[in-house]
């Protein structure tokens, strides 16, 4: 993704400043010069870049009698704050309400990805438990209804449209009325597009809007147009009373940053950005997490939201096994299935703090294909082999040949899978048991505020165990910076606060001695954790 390149360049400029022994005007000017150059290459408006440079210079005081470390930290914070304000329109977007019909109308030019984005948004809300549907009113473009029909069928979303009706206003009225009677909560209306901003298009949008009375009108905009997004966003905002914007095609074009900053200048809230063609390639846009992720610092709140969407907290058996330090090959198969359901690997890993962006290059194709191949190998194993710990393959090497033949792979690949399993199992054993990571977290929680030094020691010991448990041997995670993750969470005190928050103030449910109803199983309260991240400026 091109935005990752921008983040890498800005990070490089900040790191060069951090290596300087003396922080003076010359060092700061050199850092700002590199940052401004990177922003210009991403098609950010020159006036916005000049404003960023001026604000950073004004917000730092080099004459202040503080240590070099504090000066560097203050400069980094000033840069991050200004980058965030660059893409922040300062306006809160509309949010749907549960228990009622929320009608959302999509508008935009032809070719901006409107129809695909309709299905992506319906799928997004469906994963969160909303009853969603689609209405196609595009009678102008040949094949528009077929496209929406295929997308909706693939995502298992109800839809309405017609091959014979040519009046888009009539279609919109009939479709919305039908789904309202059936108590749907999110009704998304897809409208026609044109090759340019024609008065005819605006007239049609206004007629459909009058017929269905939408709660929100979303403008879908092509991110590849760069700074031209400013004029387009203003025109649609005036003509169609646009409430929010989705910027598409952000996965491979340098002008994406220009589009986002241009839209922010119009004070139209961007609610999502499209980062690919698949159903999962729609990311909720929030200025802080967006900049944090672009800079390789992760997006904890986004990761927690993904975990909540997958309802991972319902996997009670796994938590009991983790607590006891047990992990079979079947458990690894279940975890691989979960990872694939969470969406593209690179997207999930990009949300994790401490993972360098360069490690994500090629993760999507290589990692996903490798996991599927591993799962194919495990499909050829017997129930005894899946529920075991790989000892059967050591005692009877012929089993390796049988599994390899059954899965269409080689013996070497089966051995690689078993080695991978041993790495995961070693990590789980480090986490579970009497002296494992989970017990150390328990001790940290029980240590209380009265003994912060004990808590620090416990957390340091837990993190050391995690690193020694084989984390570096997992493909793609060898460069994970555990200390960087702790710093990102606000240091040891921040981690302790996070632990208290995610444990709901009373411990982790289902883990003896950690509060909560014993034996109830379950995972931490991720909604509490997400709130905690927001208060720490990470969500």
N, C-alpha and C positions, 0 to 999 in steps of 0.2 A: 504494500500500500504506500502510495507516494507520501501521505501525511507522516508515515513512520520515518521517512527520509528527512522530512522537515524537523521532526522531533530529534533525530540523531544529530543534525547540524546544530540545532540550538543547544542540545546537551553538550556537544563538543566545545562550543564557545564558552559555556558556563564552566566546564571542567578546566579549560585553559586558564580561565580567570582564577579558579580555585588553586591551581598549581603555583600561582605567583606568590613569591615570598612577601612582597609589599603590595598592598592594595591602594592604588592611587588613581587619579583621573585618567592617566594614560591607559592603564589596564582596563578600566571600566569602559572607556571609549572604544578600545579594541574589541572587547566582548560585544558591545552594542552594535558595532560595525558589522561583525559576523552575523549577529542575530537579524539585523535589518536586511542584510544581503540574502539570507535564507528566506525571509518573509517575502521579499520582492520576487524571488524565484518562484514562490507559490502563488503569485498573482494577487497579493494583498495590496489594497489601495495605498498609494504613497503617502496620502494625508494621514491615514490611520497609523502607518509605520512611524511617521514623524511624531505623531502624538504619543505613541508608545515610548519612543526614545526620550522625548521631553519629560514624560511622567516618571520614567525610571530614574532619570537624572535628578529630578526634584525630590523623589521619595527617599533617596539615600543620602546620608551625611557622612562623608569620608573624614571630616574633621573630628567626628565624635570619638571620645577617648574609650574605645572598646577594643577587644582583642581582634586579631586578624580573622579568627574562626567566626566570631559573631558578625563581623563585617561581611564576610563571604555569605553567611547564612541570610543576612538582611538583603543583600543584593539578589540572591537566588529567589527569595520570597517576593521581592519587588518585581522581578522579571515574570514569575509565575502569575502574580496578581494582574499584571498588565496584559499578559497573553490571554488570561481568562476573560478580562473585560473586553478584549478585542472581539470575542465571539459571543458575548453575552448581550442580548437585546434589552435586558432589564425589565422584561414583561413576562408575567406568568401566563402559561398556556391553559386553554380550557381542558377540563378533565371530565370523562363520562361519569354518570352516577348510577350506582347499582339499583336494581328494582324498577327501572323505567326504560322506555325506548329512547335511545340516544341516536339521532339521525346525523350521520356524517357525510357531507357531500365533497367529492373530490373534483378539483378543477385543475387545468394546466394545458400547456401546448402539446401537440401531437409529438410522440417520440420521447417524451420525458420519463416514461416508465409508470404512467398513471395506473393502468389496469393491473400490472404486476404488483405495484405497491398496495393497491386495494386489498388484494388477497393476502399479502404479507401482513398488513395491519389487522385484518380479520383473524389470521392465524395467531398473531401476537396476543390479541385479547382472548382468543379461544384457549390458549395455553394457560391463561390466568383465570379460567373458569367462567368467562362471560359467554352468553349465548349470542353468537354472531351470525351474520348473513350478508349477502351481496346482491345489489340490484344493478343490472347493466342497462344504461339508457343511451349508450353510444350507437346511434343508428347511422352515423356519418362514415365511419371507417369499416371497410369490408373485413370480416373476420373478428371483429371486436368481441362479439358475444361468444364466439367459439373459443377465443383465448381465455376469457373470464370463466367460461364453463369448464374448460380443461384444468385451469388452475384451482378452481373451487372444488372440483371433484377430487383432485389429488390431495388437497388439504382437508377434505371431508367437511366442507362448509356449504350450507344451503344457499341457493342462488335463484334469481328471477330475471327473465329476459324474454325476448321474442324475436323470431326470424321474420315475422310478417308485419308487426306494428312498426310504423315509421315515425310516429310522433314521440319524441323523447320525453316530453312533459307528461303525456298519458302513461308511458311506461313507468316513469318515476312515481307517479301518484298511485298506480295499481300495485307496484312492488312494495312500496313503503306501507301502504294500507294493509296489504296481505300479511306482512311480517309483524306489524304492530298487533294485529288480531291474534297472532300466534305467540305473542309475548317475547319477542326477541329483544335483547338489550342493546346490541350494537348493530345498527342498520347502515351499511356503507353503500352510497350511491356513486357509481362510476359514470362520469359524463363524457361528452365528446370533446375532442381536441382539434386544433387547427394547426396549420403550418406557421402561422403568425398570429399576432394579437388583432384579430378581426372584430369589428363591431358586431357581426353576426354571432360570433362565439359568445361575446359578453351578453347579448340579448337572450340567447338560449340559456345561459347560466342563470340569469335573473329570473326567467320564467320557471325553470326547474326549482330554483330556490323558493319562489313564491308558492309552488305547488306542494312541496314537501316540508317547508319550514324547518330547515336543518338547525340542529343545536350547534354545529360547528362546520365551517367550510375550510377545507385543507387544500392548499395550493402545492402541487407536486412540481418541483423545479429541477431541471437538468443541471447538475453541479459542474459540468464541463464548460458552461458559458462564462465562468469566472466572474469578473467585476460587472458584467452586463446584467447580472442577477439583480442589482440594485433597481434599475429602471423597470424590469419585469415584475419584481415583487411589488413595487409601488403601484403599477398599473392594475394588477389583479386585486390588490388590496382595496383600491378605490372602486373598481367595477363590481366586485363580487363579495365585498365585505369579508375578506379572508381573515380567519382567526389565527391560523398557524400554518407552518410550512414544513414540507418534507423535502430534503435535498437528496437526489438520487445520483447514482454513478460516482460514488466517492471512493471506489476501490482501486482506481488506476489512473487518475488524472491530476496533474499538478495544479490545475485551476480550482480544485475543490476548496482549498483554504480561502481563496478569493471570493468564492460564492458565499461561504458561510459568513465571512466578515462583512461582505456587502449587504447580506440580508439582515445581519445584526444591526447594521447602521440604520435600517428602515424601521427598527423596533417591532419587527414581526417575529414572534417566538418560533424557533425551529424545534420541532418535537421529536423528529426521527431523522436519521440519515441512512440511505440505502448503500450497502457496501458489497453488493453482489447480486446474483440472479436467483439464489435459492431462498426458500421460505424463511430460513433463520437469519438471512442477511439484511436485517433491519434492526438498527441499534437505536435505543432511546438516547436522545441528545440532551446532555446537561453540560454547561460550559466547564465547570470544575473537573468532573471526571473525564471529559473529552480531552482537555489539555493534559491531565495527568496520564492518561493512557497513551496519548501521542508522544509524551516525553519518556515513555517506558517505565512509568511509576505505577502502572496498574490501575484498575478500577474495581475496588473492593465492593462498592455498592452494586455495581453491575453483576459481579460474580455471585453475590448473595441473591440477587434477583433471579439469576439463571438457576441457582440451586433450588430456590423456592418454586420456580416454575416446574422443575422436574420432580417436585415432591419427594426429594431425597430424605427428608426428615421422617418419612414413613417406613424407612428400612430399619426396623427395630432389631432384627436378627443380626445384621452386620455390626451394629454398635455393640451388641453383647459380645460378639466374637472378637471385635477389636479390643474391647476391654480385657478380654482373657488372653489376648495375644494369639488368636487362632485365625488362620487364613488359608483356605484351600484353593485348588486350581479353579473350582467352580465359582468361588467368590471373585476371583480375578476375571473370569468370564462375565460375571454380572456387572463388575465395575467397568469393563470395556464397553458393554452394552449401554450403560448409563452415559459414559463419555461421548459415545457416538450420538446419543439422543440430545445431548446438550448443544449440539451444533458443531460448526467447524472447529477443529482443534486449535487453530491459530487464534480464533476469536476468544475461546475460553482461556488459553494461556496468556493472551495479551492483557487479560484483566488481572492477572496475578502480579503483585508488586515484586520487584527483584529479578524478574526474568528479562534479560537483555533483548531488545527488539530484533537483533540480528539472528537470535536463536529461532525466531518465528519464521524465518525465510524457508520456504519449502515444507513447513510443518503440515500444511493442509493436505497436500497430495501424499507426501511420504508417510506422515504419521497415521493418517486415516487408512491408507491402503495396508500399512503394516499391521494395524490393529485388526482389520478385517481378515487378514491372512492368518494372524494368530488365532482368531475366533474360529476360522475354518479348521485349523489344526485341532482345536479343543473339541469341535463337533465330532471329530473322528475318535475321540477317547471314550472309554467305557465309563459307566457310573462310578465304578471303584476307583478308576484313575483320576476322575474329576474331583472326587471327594477326598482324595489322598493328598500327600505332600510331595509327590514325585518319586517316592522311594521304589515304587513298582518298576519304574524305568531303569533304576540303578541295579536292582536285583535281576531283572529280566530285560536285557538290552534289545531283544527281538521285538519288544513292544514299540520301540522307536521306529523300526522298519514298517511295522503294521500301520501305525498312525500316519507316517509319512505317505505311504501308498494310498491310504484311505482319503487323505486330504489333498492329494496331488502335489505334495511339497517334497522337500528333501529331508534326510535325517538331520542334516546340519541346522535346518530351520526349526525342527522340533526341539533340538538341543538348545537353540537360542531362546525359544519360548520358555523352556524349563529353567534356563539361567535367569531369564527375566522374572519368572515367578519367584525364584529363590531371593532375588533382590527385594521384591515387594514383600515377601513373607518375612524377611529379615527386618524390614522397616516396621511391619506390624508387630513383630515380637518386641522390638525396641519400644513401641508405643504402649503395648499391653503388659500384663503381668504386674507383679508387686512393685517393681522398681522402674516401670516404664514411663513414657512421656505423659500418658493420661494421669497416672498416679502423681507425677511431679506437678501437673497442673492442679490436681486436687489439693496437694500440699500448699501450692501457691495460694489457692482460693481460701484454704483454711488458715493460712498464716495471718491473714487480716491486715488491716491498715496499721496495726500496732507494731508490726515487725516488717517494714518495707525491705530491709536488707535481706531477710530470709526469702522474701518473694522474688527479689532480683536474682538471688543465687539459684532458686528453684527454676526460674524461667531460663536462665543462662544454661543450667544443666540440661533442661528439657530440649532447648534448641541444639545443644551440642550432641545430644543423643540422636536427634532427628537427622543431623548432618552425617553422623557416623553410621546411621542406619542404612546407608546406601543410596541416599538421594542423588548423589553425583553420578551414580551408575545408570540412572533412568534416562533414556534418550531424550534430549531436548532440555533436561533440567540440570545438566552438569554445571551450568553457569549461574544457577540460582543463588542470589546473595541473601542468605538468611538474616544477616545483620542489617542489610538494606531494608528488608521487610519490616524488621523491628523499628528502624528509624522512621519508615513510612507511616507506621502506626502511632508515632509520637513517643518513641523510646519505651523503656520498660514500664513506666507509669501508664503510658497509653495502652500497652498490651494488657496490663492488669485491669484497667478500666474496661477494655474491650471484653476481656474474659468475664468480668462481672456482668456486663450488659448482655452478652450472648447467653449467659447462664440464667438470664431472667432475674438476676439479683439473688437467687437462692441455690445456685449450683446447677449442674448438668443433669437433666432428668434421667432417671433410670440407672444412674451410676452410684452404687453404694458409697455412702460417705461424702457425696458431692451435692447433697440437697436434692430436692424434687422427690417424687414418689419412687421408691426403690423398685427396680425391676420393670419400670414402665417402658424402658427403651427409649428410642427416639434420638433426635439430634438437637443441637442448640437452637435457641429461638432466633432464627435468622432475621426476622423483622426487627427485633431489638438490636441485633448486630448492625443492620443497615442504618438504623437511626443513630447508633453510636458513631458509625463512619461519617454520617452527615455532619454530626456535631464536631467531628475532628477535622472537617473541611475536606473530606475525601469522597463525599457522595453528593 
